[in-house]
Amino acid sequence: MAKKMQTFKIAGSPVYVGPSALEELRYNLTTLFVNKESVFILADENTDKHCYPLLAGMVPQMERAYKIVIPAGEDHKTLATCEQVWNQMAVAGANRKSLLINLGGGMVSDLGGFAASVFHRGMEYVNIPTTLMSMIDASLGGKTGVDLYSLKNQIGLFAPPAAVYVWSGFLSTLPHRQLLSGYAEMIKHALIADADFWKRLIRIPMAVVSSWDDQILEAIRIKAEIVNADPLEQGSRRLLNFGHTLGHAFETWSLRNDKSPLTHGEAIAMGMICEAYISYRIAGLSHSDRDELVRQILLNFNHYKIPTTAIDELVEITNYDKKNQKGRTMLTLLRNIGHAVEGQQCEPAIIRESLFRFTDFGRLTE
Ligand SMILES: O=C(O)C(=O)C[C@@H](O)[C@H](O)[C@H](O)COP(=O)(O)O
């Protein structure tokens, strides 16, 4: 990545990307501390420990913000955690003219964005993503929300952040598993929109990538183009949901059943495998593209083992997907690598078939 910062506009929000993004934040905060009645920073236990000291070292004004720390993990992305945030903000005197700074991954920006957007009917928030996944996806585009009985993002708003500051230096704090989680969404961006990016991504094994800066820029460019064409997800923004119908089903099932649940990206990677199979069955994806996709994902991700007895519950979970229309399951599928189509009706029997084959990988590529 060039040393210079790059700026995008996504759903109306400025997104500053690059080594000097935090300098921009430092500059903007000087004005914000004057104009805002109070400034809050939301972190989870991990980002408080590993990222906050880095941030405060580079942006000293941060120490003047009132810090709120929530438990880490998707199982805490709930209204109950929002209530804790609202209570703390209320006691500290927050109002509509306050600002919330979200320091964290997708869980923090989804929950913090939602909590801020409804507090006093809406206060501004900014995102400082600390994971690869949030840098290229979750912190961008204004989807905010929380889960309901582990069903993903059932309660939420489209409420774009006032700004996003993407500094890849935070990635040095991430365990490999979290990096991998972001890599899944990066793969997805390439699969739905850019076959050349896909080729560039798979040329270098993920484990040996030393700098993610160029890939982050490419992935943000794809996200920006798709979101800006349809910020409120009336149609084409659903392209970004490839892998998510089945992916969210795996994630919900895992949150309900596993001691150490799948990360979002691991679930999406498994979802993309099933939806590649469905794309092959009903959307014209060739079996060579399908097999290449499955092979590449399995180079990096472990096959998630589910018992065949889980299939009914997994299919039932897909009934809650937000893309569904008039009781019909609607998927985003691939025509080719680099080209997705949204609004594809899929019979539950085909979803069931993909899951059944998923339990026995050999049969996915038959
Ligand atoms: O920005 C979007 O639009 C996306 O769908 C991006 C997804 O990768 C992301 O996981 C999103 O949070 C899923 O949203 P949902 O609407 O399916 O809950």
Ligand as a Chemical Component Dictionary entry (heavy atoms), coordinates in Angstrom:
data_LIG
# 
_chem_comp.id                   LIG 
_chem_comp.type                 NON-POLYMER 
_chem_comp.pdbx_formal_charge   0 
_chem_comp.three_letter_code    LIG 
# 
loop_
_chem_comp_atom.comp_id 
_chem_comp_atom.atom_id 
_chem_comp_atom.alt_atom_id 
_chem_comp_atom.type_symbol 
_chem_comp_atom.charge 
_chem_comp_atom.model_Cartn_x 
_chem_comp_atom.model_Cartn_y 
_chem_comp_atom.model_Cartn_z 
_chem_comp_atom.pdbx_ordinal 
LIG O1  O1  O 0 -22.883 -5.196  4.106 1  
LIG C1  C1  C 0 -23.687 -6.052  3.737 2  
LIG O2  O2  O 0 -24.739 -5.769  3.142 3  
LIG C2  C2  C 0 -23.462 -7.476  4.012 4  
LIG O3  O3  O 0 -24.353 -8.283  3.834 5  
LIG C3  C3  C 0 -22.117 -7.869  4.500 6  
LIG C4  C4  C 0 -22.089 -9.197  5.224 7  
LIG O4  O4  O 0 -20.848 -9.773  4.930 8  
LIG C5  C5  C 0 -22.180 -9.009  6.726 9  
LIG O5  O5  O 0 -21.883 -10.204 7.378 10 
LIG C6  C6  C 0 -23.514 -8.492  7.204 11 
LIG O6  O6  O 0 -23.449 -8.135  8.554 12 
LIG C7  C7  C 0 -24.647 -9.466  7.076 13 
LIG O7  O7  O 0 -25.831 -8.763  7.233 14 
LIG P1  P1  P 0 -27.260 -9.445  7.289 15 
LIG O8  O8  O 0 -28.130 -8.416  6.684 16 
LIG O9  O9  O 0 -27.228 -10.712 6.500 17 
LIG O10 O10 O 0 -27.537 -9.700  8.706 18 
# 
loop_
_chem_comp_bond.comp_id 
_chem_comp_bond.atom_id_1 
_chem_comp_bond.atom_id_2 
_chem_comp_bond.value_order 
_chem_comp_bond.pdbx_ordinal 
LIG O1 C1  DOUB 1  
LIG C1 O2  SING 2  
LIG C1 C2  SING 3  
LIG C2 O3  DOUB 4  
LIG C2 C3  SING 5  
LIG C3 C4  SING 6  
LIG C4 O4  SING 7  
LIG C4 C5  SING 8  
LIG C5 O5  SING 9  
LIG C5 C6  SING 10 
LIG C6 O6  SING 11 
LIG C6 C7  SING 12 
LIG C7 O7  SING 13 
LIG O7 P1  SING 14 
LIG P1 O8  DOUB 15 
LIG P1 O9  SING 16 
LIG P1 O10 SING 17 
# 
